[in-house]
Amino acid sequence: MTAQQLAFFVLAFVAVASALGVILFRNAVYSMLSLIVNLLSLALFFLSLQAIFVATIQVLIYAGAVMVLFLFVVTMLAPEADTNVSGSDRLRWQWVATAGLAVILAGGLILAVANGAVAQDAKAAGPNSLAAQVTKVGNVQAFGLALFHGFSFPFEVTSVLLVIAVMGAVVLSRRFSGRERE
Amino acid sequence: MDATLVAIIAAVVKSAIVIAALLTIFAYMTLIERRVLARFQRRVGPNRAGPFGLLQPLADGMKMAFKEQIIPTRARRLVFVIAPSISVFVALAAFAVVPLGSPTAWGSSPTARAWAPLVADVNVGILYILALSSLAVYGIVLGGWSSGNHYSLLGALRSAAQMVSYEVSIGLAIAGVLMFAGTLSMVGIVQAQVQQGIWFILAQPLGFILYFIAATAEVNRAPFDLPEAEQELVAGYLTEFSGLRWSLYQMSEYINMITAASVAATLFFGGWTLGGLDGIPGIPFVWYTIKVAVVLFVFIWMRATLPRIRYDQLMRLGWQLLLPLAVLNLVVTAAVVAFDVPWWISTIFSLIVLAIGGIVYYVRRRRVEPSAQPSDEALRLALPTSVRLVRIDSSASAATARQPAEVSPN
């Protein structure tokens, strides 16, 4: 086993274990800590794929900014024992649905890996591939070129979507003061 | 020897050196800060342990090591024990990409370059520092939450809100420099300053001031040390920590301060370069140290001079002043870089903005009515308006004293 494979399996174990922790912990803060560990291990995955820019952004945005807000809300709203979820699980049929979907997902992944669809994809490894471009112009430059030339339309559409989300949040939080004025 | 093996060995050795050096510098920073603060306050400061108090950090360290480390009964033990280590780990790791000298001086072969004076020459260096400093908040928030104490929790929440607010301003303030440099690499930014023949503080005075204010808030230093405001929150998130765990938090604060100063020196003051002398061995490190020391001194100076600001002032400053100014700076810098006009255009713009800020500040101070200005006849001094709220008027009778206090216009 090469060092890269070893790193992959260690990371994979951490990622899966922390992902399980997110849904299995009874305490919301511990769930969130597992999610942070999960996001950090994903960042390390990106790093092991030489995508250092994406890895850094993953830490900066998800582990650093988004999760801090989550932590803020959870610790502020329920600082004491209320963060513990107790009682029996009422949605028992979810276990069945989960098991079925998990089998389908695992089957699809195994099929994809067995067919070598991921490894032999010409786009992933050819001379004009993204990987070759990245080594030629550098990580950040390749990312920027792809984002602002190749994918500029989806990028702009996403920004509009985010603006809509922000406006929605403002409208929702202002609803009560608006009624008072009427 | 294999180049990869050399790189790994070099990284381990350099990390060990950096960690040992940072811990030593932290110990002496506490002494320097206490001595400098003492001078500001016309005291002598600690001078008993060894010549000039040079053994004081050692004595403090011994004291801390032998103190009892209390874990409160209501604390969540695991998180409580881990939280200080998270702070220190993140603070130490962030320093890895700071260049203490030119890597090109170490030759071009990979084995020689592996020993260049920085732990990792990452091509997204500045983003790496931002990413790790955004993780620094976890040590504080988890420490405050796990203490099982309301003051600790309040301090932790303040810290989370403060760091999230000022992170945005830091990123945007730095972006101006990144546009001029055209790279995210710390080494590349210094080399760009050499190539263009200027320090970026000349092109980005506004960017520097915004960065400096936001960085002070980000490392929780006075006047932004609200998470540990002792008049309001006992000691904030630090309340329940004692002994070595307490000193771990102090350690991370000082190391974060050194990293913030290093980023300022690298981005705005040309890093290890000055006057073309950086070819001589040892000189780059001296320049770097001097620049960082000056910035650190300003941090201490601010702590000695400025009173802590209120929480609402903190939020208003971050979101309503720093953020819009940072965006404005970003737009103007983008125009300067895109249309390829000389760099001093952005300098003039920055100076105009700073001048307008100065005028607004002066006018607002003057607008306070002279009659509303309380004065002390004995001292023949006009006192600040805030004094009126707390001053006990000796001529007033007991009945009028019970009236609700008059609120000042500000």
Interface residues (C-beta under 8 A of the other chain):
Chain A: V29 L33 I36 I52 F53 T56 I57 V59 L60 A63 G64 A65 V68 L69 L71 F72 T75 M76 P79 G138 N139 V140
Chain B: V79 V122 N123 V124 L127 Y128 L130 A131 L132 S134 L135 V137 Y138 V141 L142 W145 H150 L153 A156 L157 A160 A161 M163 V164 E167 L184
